[in-house]
Amino acid sequence: MSSSGETHRRDKRPADRISAFSRTRRLDLAVAACRSGVPSSIDALSVAVAERVHYLRGQGDPPERVLRAIKQAMSGALARAGIARADTEASRALLARAVTACIEAYYKKN
């Protein structure tokens, strides 16, 4: 599995790969914004996580697999932003927010 947390199945179409890249990029940007203290960054993180959750849920993934994928994607995003995943209070707070957003998005009624 890649750091995007979404490659447990092979995307069949080029558009799927581009879309997966876009979701990864949005999560990276949201984490970097959180690190920089941008005021709306927590909302951006929640939106980026929700987009990924909706994609994975739409692929039929159960909640435990989606949560695992979000944690792996966050680990990669934190690393790319230069934040050690479990070493700082900030990384724990961001991961906790991502987990909360994941659960909320997975069980949100449309």
C-alpha atoms as one frame of an Amber mdcrd trajectory, in Angstrom:
protein
   0.000   0.000   0.000   1.261   3.446  -0.803   1.198   6.412   1.508  -2.050
   7.535  -0.089  -3.842   4.797   1.816  -5.969   3.995  -1.199  -4.020   1.533
  -3.267  -5.205  -1.680  -1.681  -6.989  -2.197  -4.981  -5.579  -1.288  -8.345
  -7.255   1.673 -10.016  -8.301   0.549 -13.454  -8.700   3.861 -15.217  -6.197
   6.709 -15.593  -8.806   9.084 -14.141  -8.874   6.975 -10.959  -5.117   7.381
 -10.563  -5.355  11.140 -11.117  -8.189  11.371  -8.629  -6.184   9.393  -6.051
  -3.265  11.785  -6.590  -5.585  14.777  -6.088  -6.915  13.353  -2.821  -3.365
  12.751  -1.600  -2.324  16.260  -2.594  -5.323  17.850  -0.841  -4.503  15.964
   2.356  -0.850  17.020   2.115  -1.832  20.659   1.629  -4.267  20.544   4.559
  -1.636  19.042   6.885   0.956  21.600   5.764  -1.554  24.407   6.369  -2.263
  23.054   9.857   1.468  23.030  10.549   1.695  26.649   9.415  -1.222  27.731
  11.597  -3.576  28.764   8.788  -6.913  29.524  10.516  -9.154  27.454   8.224
  -6.729  24.545   8.016  -8.580  22.227  10.425 -11.676  22.577   8.251  -9.558
  21.834   5.170  -8.181  18.738   6.895 -11.688  17.527   7.686 -12.783  18.081
   4.078  -9.734  16.274   2.681 -10.332  13.322   5.003 -14.045  13.242   4.149
 -13.297  13.156   0.408 -11.011  10.173   0.905 -13.554   8.442   3.183 -16.365
   8.909   0.668 -14.198   7.437  -2.070 -13.206   4.403   0.007 -16.708   3.852
   1.325 -18.005   4.084  -2.230 -15.572   1.302  -3.143 -17.253  -0.858  -0.500
 -14.572  -0.665   2.181 -15.769  -1.409   5.727 -15.170   1.216   8.438 -12.133
  -0.492   9.942 -10.367  -0.575   6.567 -11.241   3.060   5.883  -9.926   4.112
   9.292  -6.693   2.190   8.713  -6.300   3.844   5.295  -6.854   7.305   6.796
  -4.264   6.666   9.508  -1.752   5.495   6.901  -2.489   8.462   4.649  -2.080
  10.828   7.592   1.218   9.200   8.516   2.481   9.879   5.004   1.121  13.431
   4.949   2.661  14.197   8.342   6.012  12.833   7.195   5.912  14.845   3.968
   5.125  17.965   6.045   8.128  17.251   8.244   6.074  16.305  11.305   7.020
  13.097  13.108   3.777  11.139  13.470   3.804  10.190  17.153   6.569  12.394
  18.473   4.769  15.664  18.945   1.591  16.943  20.485   0.771  18.600  17.165
   0.979  15.347  15.231  -1.189  13.553  17.786  -3.755  16.364  17.628  -3.859
  16.298  13.819  -4.162  12.531  13.745  -6.963  12.661  16.338  -8.809  15.256
  14.252  -8.401  13.118  11.124  -9.733  10.041  12.930 -12.740  12.006  14.194
 -13.391  13.401  10.710 -13.082   9.890   9.271 -15.666   8.412  11.618 -18.031
  11.349  11.158 -17.761  11.177   7.368 -18.173   7.404   7.210 -21.382   7.398
   9.232 -22.819  10.705   7.987 -26.223  10.266   6.414 -26.444  11.801   2.971
